[in-house]
Amino acid sequence: MGTPPAEFMNGRDWNVDLIPKYLMANGQLVQLLIHTGVTRYLEFKSIEGSYVMKGGKVYKVPADGKEALTTSLMGIFEKRRFKKMLEFIQNFDEDDPKTWNITISNKPTCAKDVTMEQLYAAFGVDHNTIDVTGHAIALHRNDDYIKKNCLDGIKRIKLYFDSLSRYGKSPYLYPLYGLGELPQGFARLSAIYGGTYMLDKPCDEIVMEDGKVVGVRSGEEVAKCKMVICDPSYIPEKCNQVGKVVRAICILKHPVPNTNNSLSCQIIIPQNQVQRKSDIYVCCVSYTHQVAAKQFFLATVSATVETDNPELEIKPGLDLLGPIEQKFVSVDDLMEPTDDGICNQVFISKSYDATTHFETTCLDVLDIYRRATGGDFDFSQVKHTLDDEQC
């Protein structure tokens, strides 16, 4: 590789994540990290803004009922309908039947028995509001959720606002110095309990006996084990390709335009805004997260590939960034394991998808935990919050 241009300053000032993803402040991944104790080695910084594109323009996602009434994202009557829907969802309690009642076609109905499409219809919100709610707040990747029961959608929306209430600017967090701090933190934690990390060691073979894994061979050495957890790159023959994802990492010298000069942000472009089958994601972090040299910004645009011209597919996201100093585009396969791993004790994760948050990845982690241990993770074990851990 050549020497980076002098304008980018010292290479040690850069910590570029190839697949950047944000954490929901009140999400399950944060709770899992707290439970492991690894957060004592990490420091998080909130992302300054959450935005959505509508009609080719970028708008801030309303943070509460008050912002819902003042946003320019929708008209005055639509604002009131949106506010009423948010208030219903925020007051919804799965354990309190008094909070379940909505009116559909002038008939009292239990919200637990309706689809998201029916819930939207009950409050009379239009298709633009549905786009914002379903994609920028509930973080659905496409519109398949519309015909499904609304309980999952309600939980997602409540999670967004619960996370938002923790730090105010947005529901998202990002580690200082980037996501590379997560494995580094686990390495330090592992050392306390006698674990050993073997870095820069090739994986030459997953050693099997009688249909079960017994070790991992690297060169002439074999690390014996009873279980292997890995990503698809280690055992591609036991995975199927289910798609591709395109990502463009861009170096900027300015904040993303139309984000109130935010030093970090996320922008979601709902599928219907650009006539796609899935969303386009834009995330931006900067020198304030210790991931870039002073006054530089790192923006990533990503999407699930749907055509033979992946880079053209993310053009709507790239167009939002303004002048780009450097751009690095990659297209990667999306892989999923062909079996659950319970019989051979080899548990393979899915590839990272196009989203710029960890919600889908966390579901995969919890699924691997269930398959590997035979039971679901008990979140009631988590007794602390991130604030407690970082005091």
N, C-alpha and C positions, 0 to 999 in steps of 0.2 A: 504494500500500500504506500501511496505517496505521503508527503508531509502535508498536514492540514494548513490552509492559508493562515497567515499571521494574524489576520483580522479576528480569528476565532480564539486567539490568546492561548493560554496554557491548557494542554489536553487534560490535565488533572482537575480542571474546573468543570469538566463535563462528565455527567453520569446519565447516559442516554438509555432509557428502557426501550427495547425493541417492540415490546407489546405492553404499552402503558395501560393501566386500569386503575380506576378509583375505587375506594372502599366506601360503602354507605356507613355513616357515622353510627347508626344504631342497627346495622345489619348483622347477619349471622356470622360473617367472616370476622368482624371485629370481636364478637363474643368468643369465637373459637380461639383467636389469637390471645385474648385476655386469659382464657382458661389454660392455655399452654404456658403462660408466664413469659412469652417472648416479647411482649410489649414493653417490658422493663428495659429492653435494649433498643427500642424504637422511639422516634419522635415524629408525630404527625402534624401536618399543617392543613387547615381547611382550604378547599377550593373556593374561589371568590364568587363564582356565579354559575348558574344553570340556565341555559338558553335553549330556544327552539326556533326552527326556521318555519315561517309561514309566508307564502306568496313571494318568496325570494328575499324576504327581510328577516333579520334576527331580532327576536324578542326575549326578554327575561321571563322565565317561568314564574308565575305568581307564587309567592312564598306563603301566603295566608289569605284569609278572607278579605282583609283590608286591601292587599295588593290586587286581589281578584277584581275589586271594584274600581281600581285606578289604572289598571294595565291598558295599554293601547293594543293589546293582542286581540281584543274582541269589542264588539259594540256594547252600548249601555245596557240593553235588555239582556243580551247574552251574558254579560258580566254577572247580573243578578241570578240568572239560572245556574251559572257555573258556581257562584258562591253558595247557593242553596245545596247543590250537589256535594261540594266539598264539606260543608257543615254536617250533612247527613253521614258522609263517610267517616269523618273524624269522630263523630259521636257514636258510630256503630260499635257495638260490643257483642261479640259472638256468644257471650254468656248471659246477656241481658235481652230477653225477647221484646222488651219495650222499645228497643232501638232498631228493630227489624222492619217496622212497617213503612211501606211506601204505597203510593197510589198509581195503579196502572189501568188505563181505560176506565177511570172513575171507580175502580174497585180496590179496596184495601188488599195488599199483597205482601207476603213475607219475602223480604229481600234475599233470604238464603236460598230461595227456590227459583230465582230468575237469572237470566244471562246478563252479561255486561251490556249487550245491545238493548235489552229491555230496561236496564237501569238507566242508561243514557236517555232512552225515550221517556222514562218516567219524569225526568227533569227537563225534557225538551231541549237539550243542548244540541248545537249544530255539528256538522262534520269536522269543522276546524277545531272546535273544542274537544271533540272525541280524539282527534289526532294528538293534541297537546296532552290530554289526560292519559291516553293509552300508551303513548310512546315516550314522552318527555318526563312523565311523573311515575306511571306504573312500570315503565321501562320494558314494555313488550317489544319484541323485535319485529313483529309483523302483525297483521290483523286477524290471525287465527283465533285469538282470545275472545273476539267479539261474540262468538256463538257459544262460548263456554260459560259455566256457572260463574257468577260475579264475585264469589267469596275470595278467590285468589286475587282478583283485581282490586278488591277493597283492601285486602291485606297489603298489597304492594303500594297502594296510594297512602295508606296509613304509615307504612314504613318510611316512605319518602318524607312525609311531614314530621314524623317522629325524629328522623335523622336531621332534618332541617332545623328543628327546634333546639338541637344541642349546641349548634355554633352559629346559626343565624344567616350566614351568607349563602350557603348551599348545603345540601345533604352529604357532600362528598369530602373525603380525606385522602391525603397522599403522603407517603413517608418522606421526610427530609432525606436527601441524597438518593432518592429513587427506590424502586421496588427491590433492587439488589440488597437492600438492608434486611429484607425478610429472611432470605436464606442465611445471611450472615448472622442475624440474631439467633436463628435456630442452631447454627453451628456452635455459637457460644453457649447456648442453653444445653445442647447435647453434651458438650464437654463436661459440664457440671455433673451430669449423670453417667459419665464414663463412656459416652459415645465417641466414635471416631469418624471423621469425614476424610474420604480419600479423594483428593482433587486431581483433575487432569489425568484420570485413569480411564482407559477405554473399556467398554463393556463388550467383551468378545463372545460371550455365550451365557445364556440363562440355562443353568445345569438342572436337568430334570431326572427323576428316578421314579419309576412306577406311576407316571402321570402327574407327579407333584414336583414343585420346585424344591431344590435342596441347596442351591448356591448360585453365585454369579462369578464367572471366570473372567479375569483380566490378565492376559499374558499367561504365565505359568502359575499364577496365584488364584485360589478359589476362596471367596468369602462365603462361608456357609450360612444358610438362613432357612427359615420356615415359611417366609412370605416375601414377595417382591411387589412393590408399588412403583410404577414407572409411567412415563408418558409414551405415546405411540412411536416415537423415534427409536426406541430401544427394541421393539418387537413389531415392526411394520407388517410382518406376515400374519399377525393375529388381529389386524385392523382393516376396516373398510374405509375408502375415501367417500365422504358424503358431500363434498363441496370444496370450494376454495375461498380464501379471504385475501383481499388486497389491502395493503397498508402503505401510506406515504408519510414518512417522518420528515418534517420540514423545520429548518432553522429560520427564525424570524428575528428582526431587530426591533420589533414593536408589538404591543398587545394586539390581539385579534380585533379588527374593527367592529364597531357597534356593540361592544361588550362593556361599555363604561370604563374603558382603560383597565380592565381586570388583568391582574398579573397571573391569573389562572382561571380556566373556565371549561365547561363542557357545552357543546352544541349538538343537539340531536336534530337530524333532518328526517321527519317522518316519511315513510315510503310513498304516501299519496301525494306529497308535495313535489316529488320528482318522478312520478310514474314508475315506481319500482315495486318489487315484491317484498323488500326488506329495507330497513333504515340505513342511513349513512351517519357515522359518528365522527365528531371532531372533539379532541381534547387538547388542552394547552396548559403546560406548566412552564416555569421560568427560573431565573436565577434565585428567586426567593425560596425555591425548594431545593437549592444547592444542586441542581441538575444541569446547569448551564453557566457559562461565563457571564460576568456582569453585563446587564442590559440585553442579554439574549433570551429568546423564548424558543421552546420546543413544542411544535404542534403536530399532532398525528391525526390523519384522516383515514378511516377504515370502513370497509363494507364487505358484505358477502358477494362474491362474484356471481353475476347473472348473465354476462355476455362474453364475447370473445375479445373484448377490449377493456380489461379491468381498470386501467388508469383513467379512461374516459368516464367510467362509472362514478368515480369519486370526484369528478370535476366540480359538481355543485359545492362540495366541501372545500376543495382547494380554492375556489373563487371567493370564499368568505375570508381567507387569510390575509389578503393584501399582498404586498411584495414579499417574495420568498428568496432568501439568500442561497439556500441549498435544499435539495429535495432528494430523498432516497426512497424508491418505490420497490416493494417486494410483493410477491404473490405466493401464498403458502397453502398447502393442502389441509383440509379439515378432515381429521381422522377420528373414527370411533372404534372401540374394541368389538370383536365379533362374539365374545362370550363374557360372562359375568366374573370369571376367575375363581369362583367358589371351589370348583373341583381341583384345579391345579395350583391354587393360591398365588396366581399371578394377576394382579389387579392393575389394569391399564386405564389411565385417565383419557378424557376426550381432549382434542386439540383446543387451543384458545380460539374463541369465536371473535367476531368483528366488534363486539361491544366494548365500550371504554369504561366499564365498571365490572366488579367481581361477582355480581349476583348470580349469573349463570354458572360461573366457575365454582362458586360455593355450593351450588346444588350438586355438582359433580363430585366435589370433595365429600359431601355428606353421604352421597350414594355409595362411594368407595368405602367410607367408614362402615356403613350398614352391611355391605357385602363382606368386608374383612372381619368384622367383629360379631356379626349376627344380630345386631340391634341398632336402633337409631341413637344418635347422640342426644344426651339429655341436657338441654340448655338450662334446666333449673340448677345445674351444677355451677353455672357462672354467677358468682356472687358480687362481682365488682364491675365498675364501668371503666372506660378508658381514662376518664378524668382521675379516678382513684389510682390507677396504675402509674400515671405520669405526674402525680403530685410530687 
